Amino acid sequence: MTSGTAHTSVGAEPPDSPLELTVNGRPRRALVRSHHTLLEVLRTDLGLTGTKECCLVGECGACTVILDGRSVDACLVLALEAAGSDVVTIEGLAAADGLDALQQAFLDHGAAQCGFCIPGQLVAARALLQAIPEPSRAEVEDGLAGNLCRCAGYEQIIEAVLDAAERQARPAAVHAPERASAPKGPPAGPDPASVPDARVAPQ
Amino acid sequence: MRAFAFEQPGSLAEALAILRAEPDARILAGGTDLIIGLRDGSILSPTVIDLKRVRELDASIVETVGGLAIGALTAMTEIAADPRIRARYTALAEGAAVVGSVQIRNRATLAGNICNASPAADTTPALLAFGAVLTVHGPDGSRQVALDDAFVSSGVTTLGHDEIVVRIDLPAIPGRVGSTHVRRTRRRGHDLASVTIACAVLESGETRVAFGSVGPRPLLRVDTTGILADPSATDAARLEILDDVFAAAAPSAGSMRASPEYRLAMLRVLGLRAVETARARRDGAAA
């Protein structure tokens, strides 16, 4: 997408609008153009480039973020629609004390090949496990149907999500690398407003 | 994307006033179609009106006298998950459950799916089969529109530019009912359909079959012979009825998704399956 500057044929471009929202637990504000999407604002205005820009028609899921608890394609949400909302991006997945169970499972299963789709896959999977903590394989396939992997690494991705669900459900039985704690519940970390996004847990 | 003014009216009156003042303004609910059009230039609009702060609109699903009223901001995710819709209006829950992907279903609204009037919309056959009625607000107040009277052709409805859908009513269905939504896609998962059918079999023996993706608008046909609803009817007897039901199907030759011949052939195959599934559900325990 272009930056949308000065090529309107329908009169003067509207002025920038103030936007306030919470991103990865941290209050953020920006002056945004009304025709800019949440994806553009996250990447360009807030510098959170983990959320990927790809198809821009809601088919590939590379731009998946969690908006008020539900996964959405950030390319299909205008930034101003998200005013006052709570947004979790890939940068907000890890807890202060380590990787999210999904991130660890993706590593353990070699689920990332080129890696481009992985932020979207992880965020979509996080939303899936929030809605269905112990999904069946079919539920994982359906839950991730909106996330394309052009390396076709679907098998490892599905296995990783199932494994992460298992680890969350039975943390004591985990034989994978030692984790300080299960990733559930709010972190007892520092004030979310004072640390970089990558260290802030989702709300 | 070209620049546009973004309005978030707090009331229907304000939203209608903006629509009146700006004939090319576009309404935004879920945005999963609109924003794609705004970005690719197929929709040019100086003003986008976001309905999500309009106080009279909501995402509720409430019980009416025997039926359900669905608020204009209700997303597919809610439709697919609602236990009352799943129990009594099963085909609608099934149709909503296959719209786009999880991400799309979390945003896309039922009202938006209706107003965009795609012939391949996954929810409109079920809504037609259940006799859905729209409540629409415009400059002259409120009016009700039977959904079957709303569709004209692809992207075209009888609703005015200065009208806003506020509610979708699913009327009561007398007695036991079974229904289903079936479709043909090129692949499993996120895809547009090349054939969509919703079928509802009523206790009275009436069978309602609505179908889309095979013409400029989804169509509803009602079988009152009782043959489709008869558990002992042969496939041949049902196909005779279904050939009448599907007689108006007119798939276009220009689609890249499927040829007209393929769509018509699949219509009969899926039609038979839909009828039998709906019939079995009607006759099963607690349909």
Interface residues (C-beta under 8 A of the other chain):
Chain A: M1 T2 G4 H7 T8 S9 V10 G11 E13 P14 S17 R33 S34 H35 H36 T37 L56 V57 G58 E59 G61 T64 L67 R70 S71 V72 D73 C75 L76 V77 L78 L80 E81 A124 A127 L128 E141 D142 G143 A145 G146 N147
Chain B: M1 R2 A3 F4 A5 F6 Q8 L28 G31 T32 I35 I36 L38 R39 D40 L44 S45 P46 V48 D50 K52 T77 G100 S101 V102 Q103 I104 N106 R107 R188 G189 H190
